[in-house]
Amino acid sequence: MIKGNKFQAMLLADGVVENFLLKGVNLDVDDVIEIKQVNMHLAENKPYCVLVSGDEFITISKEAKVMVASEKFAHNTIAKAIVVDNLSKKLIVSFYLAVNKPKINTKSFLKRNDALNWLLEKQKEFY
């Protein structure tokens, strides 16, 4: 596990990384770049899937949202699953995905197991 000031990252399985965002954080461009670098390190610079989960009251700056949705940022990321704890947050994530249209195949889930199974399916399709 690698701990940052605003996140924890760990390898869940070969080619599957989890990013856990800490309570009350506001992610900016520097933070998402740091998380991406940690993910690449954990995945040994190979293509990987990422499961994003977190605590409460997490925000992300507009600039960071744009960066995360960009083609350049998508490098080596097969798919991203975002796990939320209630339907209202799922709707917010769905709205973000519709507006920002990330280059990474991204989907939100209410259940962690469903998210992980989806990522493993996407990984299998990739290889």
PyMOL commands that place a pseudoatom at each C-alpha (Angstrom):
pseudoatom trace, name=CA, resn=MET, resi=1, chain=A, elem=C, hetatm=0, pos=[0.000, 0.000, 0.000]
pseudoatom trace, name=CA, resn=ILE, resi=2, chain=A, elem=C, hetatm=0, pos=[1.152, 3.501, -0.813]
pseudoatom trace, name=CA, resn=LYS, resi=3, chain=A, elem=C, hetatm=0, pos=[-0.202, 6.384, 1.251]
pseudoatom trace, name=CA, resn=GLY, resi=4, chain=A, elem=C, hetatm=0, pos=[-0.431, 9.950, 0.031]
pseudoatom trace, name=CA, resn=ASN, resi=5, chain=A, elem=C, hetatm=0, pos=[-1.780, 12.977, 1.870]
pseudoatom trace, name=CA, resn=LYS, resi=6, chain=A, elem=C, hetatm=0, pos=[-5.183, 12.584, 0.222]
pseudoatom trace, name=CA, resn=PHE, resi=7, chain=A, elem=C, hetatm=0, pos=[-5.345, 8.932, -0.805]
pseudoatom trace, name=CA, resn=GLN, resi=8, chain=A, elem=C, hetatm=0, pos=[-4.217, 5.356, -0.315]
pseudoatom trace, name=CA, resn=ALA, resi=9, chain=A, elem=C, hetatm=0, pos=[-3.402, 3.148, -3.279]
pseudoatom trace, name=CA, resn=MET, resi=10, chain=A, elem=C, hetatm=0, pos=[-2.955, -0.601, -3.351]
pseudoatom trace, name=CA, resn=LEU, resi=11, chain=A, elem=C, hetatm=0, pos=[-2.675, -3.456, -5.787]
pseudoatom trace, name=CA, resn=LEU, resi=12, chain=A, elem=C, hetatm=0, pos=[-5.815, -5.627, -5.474]
pseudoatom trace, name=CA, resn=ALA, resi=13, chain=A, elem=C, hetatm=0, pos=[-4.800, -8.178, -8.105]
pseudoatom trace, name=CA, resn=ASP, resi=14, chain=A, elem=C, hetatm=0, pos=[-2.400, -8.356, -11.001]
pseudoatom trace, name=CA, resn=GLY, resi=15, chain=A, elem=C, hetatm=0, pos=[-3.237, -5.282, -13.065]
pseudoatom trace, name=CA, resn=VAL, resi=16, chain=A, elem=C, hetatm=0, pos=[-5.980, -3.995, -10.738]
pseudoatom trace, name=CA, resn=VAL, resi=17, chain=A, elem=C, hetatm=0, pos=[-5.253, -0.977, -8.541]
pseudoatom trace, name=CA, resn=GLU, resi=18, chain=A, elem=C, hetatm=0, pos=[-7.489, 0.606, -5.910]
pseudoatom trace, name=CA, resn=ASN, resi=19, chain=A, elem=C, hetatm=0, pos=[-7.427, 4.301, -5.083]
pseudoatom trace, name=CA, resn=PHE, resi=20, chain=A, elem=C, hetatm=0, pos=[-9.121, 5.085, -1.761]
pseudoatom trace, name=CA, resn=LEU, resi=21, chain=A, elem=C, hetatm=0, pos=[-9.736, 8.816, -1.346]
pseudoatom trace, name=CA, resn=LEU, resi=22, chain=A, elem=C, hetatm=0, pos=[-9.591, 10.106, 2.223]
pseudoatom trace, name=CA, resn=LYS, resi=23, chain=A, elem=C, hetatm=0, pos=[-12.385, 11.957, 4.012]
pseudoatom trace, name=CA, resn=GLY, resi=24, chain=A, elem=C, hetatm=0, pos=[-12.850, 15.611, 3.156]
pseudoatom trace, name=CA, resn=VAL, resi=25, chain=A, elem=C, hetatm=0, pos=[-10.175, 15.879, 0.473]
pseudoatom trace, name=CA, resn=ASN, resi=26, chain=A, elem=C, hetatm=0, pos=[-10.272, 18.311, -2.430]
pseudoatom trace, name=CA, resn=LEU, resi=27, chain=A, elem=C, hetatm=0, pos=[-8.305, 16.859, -5.336]
pseudoatom trace, name=CA, resn=ASP, resi=28, chain=A, elem=C, hetatm=0, pos=[-6.529, 19.233, -7.665]
pseudoatom trace, name=CA, resn=VAL, resi=29, chain=A, elem=C, hetatm=0, pos=[-4.378, 18.668, -10.759]
pseudoatom trace, name=CA, resn=ASP, resi=30, chain=A, elem=C, hetatm=0, pos=[-1.223, 17.903, -8.750]
pseudoatom trace, name=CA, resn=ASP, resi=31, chain=A, elem=C, hetatm=0, pos=[-3.113, 15.312, -6.699]
pseudoatom trace, name=CA, resn=VAL, resi=32, chain=A, elem=C, hetatm=0, pos=[-4.487, 13.409, -9.701]
pseudoatom trace, name=CA, resn=ILE, resi=33, chain=A, elem=C, hetatm=0, pos=[-1.044, 13.444, -11.328]
pseudoatom trace, name=CA, resn=GLU, resi=34, chain=A, elem=C, hetatm=0, pos=[0.436, 11.972, -8.128]
pseudoatom trace, name=CA, resn=ILE, resi=35, chain=A, elem=C, hetatm=0, pos=[-2.273, 9.291, -8.004]
pseudoatom trace, name=CA, resn=LYS, resi=36, chain=A, elem=C, hetatm=0, pos=[-1.662, 8.403, -11.672]
pseudoatom trace, name=CA, resn=GLN, resi=37, chain=A, elem=C, hetatm=0, pos=[2.094, 8.051, -11.030]
pseudoatom trace, name=CA, resn=VAL, resi=38, chain=A, elem=C, hetatm=0, pos=[1.445, 5.794, -8.024]
pseudoatom trace, name=CA, resn=ASN, resi=39, chain=A, elem=C, hetatm=0, pos=[-0.954, 3.670, -10.082]
pseudoatom trace, name=CA, resn=MET, resi=40, chain=A, elem=C, hetatm=0, pos=[1.630, 3.263, -12.829]
pseudoatom trace, name=CA, resn=HIS, resi=41, chain=A, elem=C, hetatm=0, pos=[4.214, 2.251, -10.234]
pseudoatom trace, name=CA, resn=LEU, resi=42, chain=A, elem=C, hetatm=0, pos=[1.904, -0.322, -8.628]
pseudoatom trace, name=CA, resn=ALA, resi=43, chain=A, elem=C, hetatm=0, pos=[0.986, -1.731, -12.055]
pseudoatom trace, name=CA, resn=GLU, resi=44, chain=A, elem=C, hetatm=0, pos=[4.676, -1.826, -13.052]
pseudoatom trace, name=CA, resn=ASN, resi=45, chain=A, elem=C, hetatm=0, pos=[3.952, 0.497, -16.003]
pseudoatom trace, name=CA, resn=LYS, resi=46, chain=A, elem=C, hetatm=0, pos=[1.690, -2.122, -17.600]
pseudoatom trace, name=CA, resn=PRO, resi=47, chain=A, elem=C, hetatm=0, pos=[-1.958, -1.572, -18.589]
pseudoatom trace, name=CA, resn=TYR, resi=48, chain=A, elem=C, hetatm=0, pos=[-4.195, -1.681, -15.520]
pseudoatom trace, name=CA, resn=CYS, resi=49, chain=A, elem=C, hetatm=0, pos=[-7.733, -1.219, -14.233]
pseudoatom trace, name=CA, resn=VAL, resi=50, chain=A, elem=C, hetatm=0, pos=[-8.536, 1.081, -11.337]
pseudoatom trace, name=CA, resn=LEU, resi=51, chain=A, elem=C, hetatm=0, pos=[-11.205, 0.889, -8.659]
pseudoatom trace, name=CA, resn=VAL, resi=52, chain=A, elem=C, hetatm=0, pos=[-11.876, 4.267, -7.049]
pseudoatom trace, name=CA, resn=SER, resi=53, chain=A, elem=C, hetatm=0, pos=[-13.515, 4.352, -3.652]
pseudoatom trace, name=CA, resn=GLY, resi=54, chain=A, elem=C, hetatm=0, pos=[-13.480, 6.794, -0.820]
pseudoatom trace, name=CA, resn=ASP, resi=55, chain=A, elem=C, hetatm=0, pos=[-14.747, 8.306, 2.324]
pseudoatom trace, name=CA, resn=GLU, resi=56, chain=A, elem=C, hetatm=0, pos=[-17.172, 11.223, 2.587]
pseudoatom trace, name=CA, resn=PHE, resi=57, chain=A, elem=C, hetatm=0, pos=[-17.038, 14.816, 1.371]
pseudoatom trace, name=CA, resn=ILE, resi=58, chain=A, elem=C, hetatm=0, pos=[-14.622, 14.370, -1.523]
pseudoatom trace, name=CA, resn=THR, resi=59, chain=A, elem=C, hetatm=0, pos=[-14.411, 17.083, -4.166]
pseudoatom trace, name=CA, resn=ILE, resi=60, chain=A, elem=C, hetatm=0, pos=[-12.358, 17.434, -7.322]
pseudoatom trace, name=CA, resn=SER, resi=61, chain=A, elem=C, hetatm=0, pos=[-11.432, 20.696, -9.012]
pseudoatom trace, name=CA, resn=LYS, resi=62, chain=A, elem=C, hetatm=0, pos=[-12.749, 21.503, -12.477]
pseudoatom trace, name=CA, resn=GLU, resi=63, chain=A, elem=C, hetatm=0, pos=[-9.199, 21.431, -13.871]
pseudoatom trace, name=CA, resn=ALA, resi=64, chain=A, elem=C, hetatm=0, pos=[-8.557, 18.010, -12.346]
pseudoatom trace, name=CA, resn=LYS, resi=65, chain=A, elem=C, hetatm=0, pos=[-11.845, 16.680, -13.785]
pseudoatom trace, name=CA, resn=VAL, resi=66, chain=A, elem=C, hetatm=0, pos=[-10.839, 17.845, -17.251]
pseudoatom trace, name=CA, resn=MET, resi=67, chain=A, elem=C, hetatm=0, pos=[-7.391, 16.295, -16.884]
pseudoatom trace, name=CA, resn=VAL, resi=68, chain=A, elem=C, hetatm=0, pos=[-8.730, 12.957, -15.637]
pseudoatom trace, name=CA, resn=ALA, resi=69, chain=A, elem=C, hetatm=0, pos=[-11.092, 12.797, -18.637]
pseudoatom trace, name=CA, resn=SER, resi=70, chain=A, elem=C, hetatm=0, pos=[-8.327, 13.536, -21.170]
pseudoatom trace, name=CA, resn=GLU, resi=71, chain=A, elem=C, hetatm=0, pos=[-6.789, 11.107, -23.630]
pseudoatom trace, name=CA, resn=LYS, resi=72, chain=A, elem=C, hetatm=0, pos=[-3.290, 11.830, -22.316]
pseudoatom trace, name=CA, resn=PHE, resi=73, chain=A, elem=C, hetatm=0, pos=[-4.321, 10.902, -18.772]
pseudoatom trace, name=CA, resn=ALA, resi=74, chain=A, elem=C, hetatm=0, pos=[-5.899, 7.657, -19.990]
pseudoatom trace, name=CA, resn=HIS, resi=75, chain=A, elem=C, hetatm=0, pos=[-2.450, 6.213, -20.800]
pseudoatom trace, name=CA, resn=ASN, resi=76, chain=A, elem=C, hetatm=0, pos=[-2.267, 2.537, -19.744]
pseudoatom trace, name=CA, resn=THR, resi=77, chain=A, elem=C, hetatm=0, pos=[-5.644, 2.604, -17.969]
pseudoatom trace, name=CA, resn=ILE, resi=78, chain=A, elem=C, hetatm=0, pos=[-7.964, -0.099, -19.284]
pseudoatom trace, name=CA, resn=ALA, resi=79, chain=A, elem=C, hetatm=0, pos=[-11.053, 0.826, -17.248]
pseudoatom trace, name=CA, resn=LYS, resi=80, chain=A, elem=C, hetatm=0, pos=[-12.119, 2.691, -14.121]
pseudoatom trace, name=CA, resn=ALA, resi=81, chain=A, elem=C, hetatm=0, pos=[-14.868, 1.701, -11.670]
pseudoatom trace, name=CA, resn=ILE, resi=82, chain=A, elem=C, hetatm=0, pos=[-16.078, 4.288, -9.191]
pseudoatom trace, name=CA, resn=VAL, resi=83, chain=A, elem=C, hetatm=0, pos=[-17.756, 2.898, -6.070]
pseudoatom trace, name=CA, resn=VAL, resi=84, chain=A, elem=C, hetatm=0, pos=[-20.204, 5.163, -4.257]
pseudoatom trace, name=CA, resn=ASP, resi=85, chain=A, elem=C, hetatm=0, pos=[-22.311, 4.497, -1.191]
pseudoatom trace, name=CA, resn=ASN, resi=86, chain=A, elem=C, hetatm=0, pos=[-25.722, 5.813, -2.271]
pseudoatom trace, name=CA, resn=LEU, resi=87, chain=A, elem=C, hetatm=0, pos=[-27.911, 6.449, -5.289]
pseudoatom trace, name=CA, resn=SER, resi=88, chain=A, elem=C, hetatm=0, pos=[-27.599, 10.248, -5.196]
pseudoatom trace, name=CA, resn=LYS, resi=89, chain=A, elem=C, hetatm=0, pos=[-23.795, 10.021, -5.482]
pseudoatom trace, name=CA, resn=LYS, resi=90, chain=A, elem=C, hetatm=0, pos=[-24.197, 7.496, -8.306]
pseudoatom trace, name=CA, resn=LEU, resi=91, chain=A, elem=C, hetatm=0, pos=[-26.375, 10.016, -10.171]
pseudoatom trace, name=CA, resn=ILE, resi=92, chain=A, elem=C, hetatm=0, pos=[-23.758, 12.744, -9.651]
pseudoatom trace, name=CA, resn=VAL, resi=93, chain=A, elem=C, hetatm=0, pos=[-21.026, 10.466, -11.016]
pseudoatom trace, name=CA, resn=SER, resi=94, chain=A, elem=C, hetatm=0, pos=[-23.235, 9.528, -13.976]
pseudoatom trace, name=CA, resn=PHE, resi=95, chain=A, elem=C, hetatm=0, pos=[-23.762, 13.229, -14.706]
pseudoatom trace, name=CA, resn=TYR, resi=96, chain=A, elem=C, hetatm=0, pos=[-19.991, 13.839, -14.542]
pseudoatom trace, name=CA, resn=LEU, resi=97, chain=A, elem=C, hetatm=0, pos=[-19.392, 10.952, -16.956]
pseudoatom trace, name=CA, resn=ALA, resi=98, chain=A, elem=C, hetatm=0, pos=[-22.019, 12.290, -19.376]
pseudoatom trace, name=CA, resn=VAL, resi=99, chain=A, elem=C, hetatm=0, pos=[-20.596, 15.820, -19.316]
pseudoatom trace, name=CA, resn=ASN, resi=100, chain=A, elem=C, hetatm=0, pos=[-16.841, 15.158, -19.256]
pseudoatom trace, name=CA, resn=LYS, resi=101, chain=A, elem=C, hetatm=0, pos=[-16.886, 11.986, -21.376]
pseudoatom trace, name=CA, resn=PRO, resi=102, chain=A, elem=C, hetatm=0, pos=[-13.652, 10.451, -20.059]
pseudoatom trace, name=CA, resn=LYS, resi=103, chain=A, elem=C, hetatm=0, pos=[-11.460, 8.598, -22.550]
pseudoatom trace, name=CA, resn=ILE, resi=104, chain=A, elem=C, hetatm=0, pos=[-11.148, 5.757, -20.036]
pseudoatom trace, name=CA, resn=ASN, resi=105, chain=A, elem=C, hetatm=0, pos=[-14.073, 3.327, -20.003]
pseudoatom trace, name=CA, resn=THR, resi=106, chain=A, elem=C, hetatm=0, pos=[-15.615, 4.417, -16.679]
pseudoatom trace, name=CA, resn=LYS, resi=107, chain=A, elem=C, hetatm=0, pos=[-18.663, 3.207, -14.782]
pseudoatom trace, name=CA, resn=SER, resi=108, chain=A, elem=C, hetatm=0, pos=[-20.110, 3.819, -11.309]
pseudoatom trace, name=CA, resn=PHE, resi=109, chain=A, elem=C, hetatm=0, pos=[-21.285, 1.132, -8.903]
pseudoatom trace, name=CA, resn=LEU, resi=110, chain=A, elem=C, hetatm=0, pos=[-23.082, 0.867, -5.583]
pseudoatom trace, name=CA, resn=LYS, resi=111, chain=A, elem=C, hetatm=0, pos=[-21.440, -2.465, -4.740]
pseudoatom trace, name=CA, resn=ARG, resi=112, chain=A, elem=C, hetatm=0, pos=[-17.691, -2.989, -4.565]
pseudoatom trace, name=CA, resn=ASN, resi=113, chain=A, elem=C, hetatm=0, pos=[-17.955, -6.614, -5.740]
pseudoatom trace, name=CA, resn=ASP, resi=114, chain=A, elem=C, hetatm=0, pos=[-19.872, -5.563, -8.855]
pseudoatom trace, name=CA, resn=ALA, resi=115, chain=A, elem=C, hetatm=0, pos=[-17.209, -2.957, -9.608]
pseudoatom trace, name=CA, resn=LEU, resi=116, chain=A, elem=C, hetatm=0, pos=[-14.359, -5.417, -9.184]
pseudoatom trace, name=CA, resn=ASN, resi=117, chain=A, elem=C, hetatm=0, pos=[-16.069, -8.058, -11.340]
pseudoatom trace, name=CA, resn=TRP, resi=118, chain=A, elem=C, hetatm=0, pos=[-16.654, -5.467, -14.087]
pseudoatom trace, name=CA, resn=LEU, resi=119, chain=A, elem=C, hetatm=0, pos=[-12.983, -4.430, -13.992]
pseudoatom trace, name=CA, resn=LEU, resi=120, chain=A, elem=C, hetatm=0, pos=[-11.826, -8.040, -14.215]
pseudoatom trace, name=CA, resn=GLU, resi=121, chain=A, elem=C, hetatm=0, pos=[-14.139, -8.526, -17.216]
pseudoatom trace, name=CA, resn=LYS, resi=122, chain=A, elem=C, hetatm=0, pos=[-12.715, -5.406, -18.918]
pseudoatom trace, name=CA, resn=GLN, resi=123, chain=A, elem=C, hetatm=0, pos=[-9.181, -6.605, -18.189]
pseudoatom trace, name=CA, resn=LYS, resi=124, chain=A, elem=C, hetatm=0, pos=[-9.956, -9.995, -19.720]
pseudoatom trace, name=CA, resn=GLU, resi=125, chain=A, elem=C, hetatm=0, pos=[-11.424, -8.310, -22.837]
pseudoatom trace, name=CA, resn=PHE, resi=126, chain=A, elem=C, hetatm=0, pos=[-8.289, -6.166, -23.160]
pseudoatom trace, name=CA, resn=TYR, resi=127, chain=A, elem=C, hetatm=0, pos=[-5.972, -9.158, -23.200]
for i in range(1, 127): cmd.bond("trace and resi %d" % i, "trace and resi %d" % (i + 1))
show_as sticks, trace
zoom trace
